[in-house]
Amino acid sequence: MSEKKSFLYSVATAKCPRCREGNMFPEGTLYSPRFADMHANCPCCGQVFEPEPGYYYGAMYVSFAFNVAIFLVFLFVMYQAGVEVTIPMMMALVGITVVGLLPIIFRLSRSLWIHIFIRYEGPSTQIPKKLHTH
């Protein structure tokens, strides 16, 4: 019997929210032109990863929140270090953060979004496999 993986582990590693075993994204594509490619279904339990068209529009708000949090942490650290923060410095910081962390934040946002709405049901060996609808 497999152990139950935590909600945070499942979100952070972009695992299926239903069984917490299958990957939502193909292996080895994080920093590649295919970073946004997703599996249509969980390879372990068959959960559909895009339940309806436009499902991930809400994930944009999650992505925005992640970016704002990162920006505020950098701002706080620079302020505590006594660095005079200028507009060009902030623009560069935002640009580097948004572009550099885009694949990670994109995946985390989608993972968190689907985990909010699809509940954990158990290991894939103990729940019925969903039939593919695509």
N, C-alpha and C positions, 0 to 999 in steps of 0.2 A: 504494500500500500504506500502510495507516495505522500509526502508531507504537504500540508497546506502552505502555500506561499502567501506572503502578506500582500495586502492591497498596494502599499507603496512600492514594494519590490516589483509587482506586476506592472504598475504604471511606469516605473522608471526603466524597466527592461522591455517595455512595449509588448507584453504578453497578452494573450486572449483574456478578456475579462471574465468569461464564462468558466473556463477550465484552468486559467493561469499557466498554461503549458505551451501552447502554440505561439509562434512569432507572428506579429501583425505585419512586419516588414521583412523583405528578403534579406538574408545574411549578406554582409559585405557591401551594402549599398549606402551606408550612412553618409560618407563624404564622396559621393559620386553623382553624376548627372541623374541617376535614378533614385535619389534619396527620398522622393515623394511616392514612389511605387509602393503599393500595399497589396498583400494577398487579398483575394476576394473573400475567402473563408478561412477559418482556423483549420490548419492541417490536422489538428488533433480531435476537435469536437464538432467541427463543421459550422461554428457560429459565423454568421455573415458579418463582415467588418464594415459594410456600408448599408445599414438597414433601409435607408431611403435616400433618394436624390437630395443633395444639399445638406446631408446629415452633419457634416463637419463645419458648417458656417459658424456655429457657436464656438468652435475651437479657436477661431480667430480672436475672440475675447480672452480666452485662456492664454494664448500666445502674447497678446498685448500685456496682460498682467505679468507674465514671466519677464518680458522685456523691461517693463517699468520697474519691477523689483530688482533686476540686475543693475539697471541704471542708478537707482537710489542707493544700492549698496556701494557701487563705485563712487558715487558722489559723496556719501558719508565717509568712506575710507580716505578719499582725497582731502576732504575738509578736516578730518582728524589728523592727517599728516601735515597740515598747514599749507597745502598746495593752493595757490590762487587759481580758481576755476574760471576759465574764459569761455566765451561762446564757441570759438573754433575748437577748443579742446573738447568741449561737450559734444559738438557735432561729430568730431572724429571718433570719440568714444562710442557714441550711439551707432555710427556707421560701422565701425569695426565689430561691435557687439552683435548688431543685427545681421550682418553678412557672415561673420565668423561662426556664430552659434545658430544660424538659420536651420540647418538640418536637425540639430538636437532639439531646439525649441519646437519646430514643426512636429516632430514625432512625439515629444512629451505632451504637447497640447492635444493632439489627436488621441493619444493613449488615455490621458486623463478624461477627456470628453466622453469617450465610449465607456470608460469604467464608471462614470457617474450614472449611466443609464442601463448598463447591462450588469446584472448581479452575478456573483460567483455561485456556481452550482455544485462544484466538486471536481475531482480529478476526471479526466476524459474517459478513463476506464470504468467509471462508476455512474456516468450520466449518459442518456441516450444521445447518439450522434445526430446532429441536425442535417437534414438533406440539403444539398446545394440547390439554391434557387436561381443561380446564374447560368 
